[in-house]
């Protein structure tokens, strides 16, 4: 059994917050053991709670389209959420729930060793771009400990606000170039010239 599978089993047994009482299935994450790209959403929704898989509802279908626009399939990237259980009524995650789940996400990142983490929405963005607003920080990167962090709107935002669709599509199209630049240039040069760091 792989370390990732063992981690999923631990997440499914987790009792660290009240969400365990409301969920049908925990939604640990999905993707290969080693992936260059790691997408972090906010929380499972109704569809995810039913299936135990991330991004399988309408927002997930849009994410699949976005990945296809840069020549990728879902199976080539890793996808998880800030919290692993659906909040009742799809409400926003609470600070205590995010804190309770943070160890799981940290462990996943450690195991996957991605080159780039793409935050989808404001809750995952807040982990890496503290005190920033998504409207200002989307499409921007920072680099720390050899990982590039890249902020995007959550795909669901385009379903609620059609004007964001083109912005999200444009932000996704930047990802291959950012990855290529980061791989071909020394870190100091990447930070100085290529990335919009804060």
N, C-alpha and C positions, 0 to 999 in steps of 0.2 A: 504494500500500500504506500502511495506517495505521501510526502509531507503535506502537500496541499489537500489531499483527500482527508488526511487525519485532521487538518485544520477545519475543514468543512464539517466534519463530525462534531468537533468541539463547539463550533458555532451553533450547530443544530441543538446541542444540549444546553446552550447558554441560558442562564436564568438571571442575568445581571440587571435587568430592568423590567418594568411592567409590560413592555410590548409583547413579551412571551405569552401573556394571557390572552392576547387578541389575535395573534397571527395564526394562519393555517400552516404555512411553511416558512422557515428561515430562508433567506436568499443570500448565501455566502458570496457568490461571485462565479464567473465563468471565463474560461480561456486557457491557453496553453501554459505549461509550467514556466516557460521563459518567454516573455513577450517584450518587444521594444516599446510598445504603446500600452499604457494602462489608463483606462477611462474610469473616472469616479463620478457617479451620479449622487443623488441625494438620499432617496429611500425607496423601497419597493412600493409599487402600487397594487391595485386589485389583481391584475393579471399575473404579476410577479409572485404575489402571495399564493395564488392558486398553483403555480407551476414550480416555484422554488428556484426560478431563474431570473437574472436581471434583464431589464429592458426587453420585455416580450410583448408589451402592449403597443398602442399607436406611437408613442415616443420612441420605442424600440425599433419600430418599422422605419421611422425617419432616420434613426441612428444607422441602421443598415444601409439606407440610401446614401447617407453622408460618407460612410466607410467606402462604399462602392465608388463614390466620386473621386477617391484617392487610390483606387485600385486595390482595396482591401476587403476581405470577408471577415465576418464576426469571429470565426475560428482562429484568426491570426492575431487578434488583440485580446487583452484582458479587460474585463468589465466587472465593476463592483459598485457598491454604494457606500456612503458614509455610515448609514445604519443598515442593519441586516434584516430587520423585521418591519412589516408595514405598520405605520401609525394608524390608529382608528380614523376612519373617514378620510384617509389620505391627508391628514393635517401635516403641517411642517414638523420636522424633527425637533424635539426639545433639547436644550443644552445637556441635561443629564443623560439622555439617550445617546447623544453624539459622543459624550465622554465615555459612557459604558462600552460603546462599540469601537472606540478608537484603537484599542489594542489589537482587535481583529484586523482592521485595515492596515495598521503598521506592520503586522506580521505578514500579511499578504504581499505588501510592497517589498519587504525583506526577501521573501521567497521568490518573487517574480523577477526582481532586479531590472525594472524597466529603464529605458533610456529617457523616456518622456512620460510624464503624467499629465493627462488632460482632465481638467476639472470641468464638470458639466453642472452649471448652476451655482447659486451663491453659497450653499452650505459646504460643498467640497472646495469651492474657491477660498472660503474663509480660512481653511487650514493652511494654505500656502501664500495667500495674499491678504493678510490680516488688515482690517480697517480700510478695505478698498470696496468700491461699489462695482458690481458686475458691468454696469453700463460704461464705466471708465476703463476697466481692466481687461475686458474680453479682447481676444486676439493678441494679447501681450504675453511675454514669457519672462521667467526668471530662472536662474540656474543655481543650484545648491547641491553640494555633495555629489557631483556628477550626474544629477538628474535635472532635466529641463521641466519646468512647470509651466503649463499653458492653460489660460483661462478661456472658457467658452460659455455661452448661454446653454441652459439645459434644452435638449431637443423639444421637450414638451412646451417650452415657451413659444415656439413657432406655431404650435397647434392652437394656442390661446390668443396669440398676437401675430397675425400673418406677416406684419411688416418686419418681424425679426428673422423670418425664414432666410432671406437673402444674406443677411449678416452672418447667420450661423453657417450657411453654405460657404461663404467667403472665408470665414475663420477656419473651417475644416480644410479648405484647399491650401492653406499655408503650412500645414503640418509636415508634408514630405520635405519641403524646402528647409524648414527649421531643423528637422532631423538630419538631413544631409549636411547642412552647414555645421552642425554640432559635431558630427562624426569626422569631418574633414579638416576642421580648424582646431588649434590648441585652445584649451578652455579660456585662457585669458583673452585671446583674440575674439572668441565667440562672445564673451561678456562685453568686451569693449566695442565691437563693431556690429555684431549681427543680431543681438537680442535686445528687445526693449525692456531692460531691467529697471526695477525700482531702486 
